[in-house]
Amino acid sequence: MSLLSMPFVDTSVDTTLHVIATFVMVGTIAALAYGFWKIHELPINKAHREQHQQLGLITMLTWIGFIWHWVWVLAVCVAFVDSEKALRRVRDIWREKEPPQPTEDNKHA
């Protein structure tokens, strides 16, 4: 196949299609970066909304999470878990005098 029989080659349509493709590619990369940023900022936004006592810790964990992603997971856990309620539940379990007795419904054979 020769160059003369290929459509759009060395025409203004070819240049226009390249420009459109460049805009689509840059727009896609920008949208992905923006989406990643918004998801990454979830712990900080949640902490601000709830006026979390550990806002500074959550902010630092979120920023460190850009490098080490497992730290971001820790920031999500700290931001979304009500630590006071969880500590009260652990305290109540610790102080139970005897474990709850199994009933007929939850006995296993």
C-alpha positions as CSV (number, residue, x, y, z in Angstrom):
1,M,0.0,0.0,0.0
2,S,1.5,3.3,-1.0
3,L,1.3,6.5,0.9
4,L,-0.9,8.0,-1.7
5,S,-3.7,5.6,-1.1
6,M,-3.9,6.1,2.7
7,P,-6.7,8.5,3.7
8,F,-6.1,11.6,5.9
9,V,-2.3,11.3,5.7
10,D,-0.6,14.7,5.4
11,T,-3.9,16.6,5.4
12,S,-5.5,19.0,7.8
13,V,-7.8,16.2,8.9
14,D,-4.8,14.2,10.1
15,T,-3.5,17.2,12.1
16,T,-6.9,17.8,13.6
17,L,-7.3,14.2,14.7
18,H,-3.9,14.3,16.3
19,V,-4.9,17.5,18.2
20,I,-8.2,15.9,19.3
21,A,-6.4,12.8,20.4
22,T,-3.9,14.8,22.4
23,F,-6.7,16.7,24.2
24,V,-8.5,13.4,25.0
25,M,-5.3,11.9,26.4
26,V,-4.4,14.9,28.5
27,G,-8.0,15.2,29.7
28,T,-8.1,11.5,30.7
29,I,-4.8,11.7,32.6
30,A,-6.0,14.9,34.4
31,A,-9.3,13.2,35.3
32,L,-7.6,10.2,36.6
33,A,-5.2,12.3,38.7
34,Y,-8.1,14.4,40.0
35,G,-10.0,11.2,40.9
36,F,-7.0,9.7,42.7
37,W,-6.5,13.0,44.6
38,K,-10.2,13.1,45.7
39,I,-10.2,9.4,46.9
40,H,-6.9,10.0,48.6
41,E,-8.3,13.0,50.5
42,L,-11.3,11.0,51.9
43,P,-9.8,10.5,55.4
44,I,-9.0,14.2,55.8
45,N,-12.4,15.3,54.7
46,K,-14.1,12.8,57.0
47,A,-12.0,14.0,59.9
48,H,-12.8,17.6,59.2
49,R,-16.6,16.8,58.9
50,E,-16.6,14.9,62.2
51,Q,-14.2,17.3,64.0
52,H,-12.0,14.3,64.8
53,Q,-9.6,14.7,67.7
54,Q,-6.8,13.1,65.7
55,L,-7.0,15.5,62.7
56,G,-3.2,16.1,62.7
57,L,-2.4,12.4,62.8
58,I,-4.9,11.6,60.0
59,T,-3.5,14.4,57.8
60,M,0.1,13.2,58.3
61,L,-0.9,9.6,57.6
62,T,-2.7,10.7,54.5
63,W,0.3,12.6,53.1
64,I,2.7,9.8,54.0
65,G,0.2,7.5,52.2
66,F,1.2,9.0,48.9
67,I,4.6,7.3,49.3
68,W,3.6,4.2,51.3
69,H,0.1,3.2,50.4
70,W,-0.5,1.0,53.4
71,V,-0.2,4.1,55.6
72,W,-3.1,5.6,53.8
73,V,-5.2,2.5,54.8
74,L,-4.2,3.2,58.4
75,A,-5.4,6.8,58.0
76,V,-8.8,5.6,56.7
77,C,-9.1,3.3,59.7
78,V,-8.3,6.0,62.1
79,A,-10.7,8.5,60.4
80,F,-13.7,6.2,60.0
81,V,-13.5,4.2,63.3
82,D,-15.1,5.9,66.3
83,S,-12.2,5.2,68.7
84,E,-14.1,6.2,71.8
85,K,-16.9,3.8,71.1
86,A,-14.5,1.0,70.2
87,L,-12.5,1.5,73.4
88,R,-15.6,1.5,75.5
89,R,-16.6,-1.8,73.8
90,V,-13.2,-3.3,74.5
91,R,-13.4,-2.1,78.1
92,D,-16.8,-3.6,78.5
93,I,-15.7,-7.0,77.1
94,W,-12.6,-6.9,79.4
95,R,-14.8,-6.2,82.5
96,E,-17.3,-9.0,81.8
97,K,-17.2,-11.4,84.7
98,E,-18.3,-14.4,82.8
99,P,-18.6,-15.0,79.1
100,P,-22.1,-15.1,77.7
101,Q,-23.6,-18.6,77.8
102,P,-24.6,-20.2,74.5
103,T,-28.2,-20.5,73.8
104,E,-30.0,-23.2,71.9
105,D,-30.1,-21.0,68.8
106,N,-26.3,-20.5,68.5
107,K,-25.1,-23.9,69.8
108,H,-23.0,-25.8,67.3
109,A,-23.2,-29.6,67.1
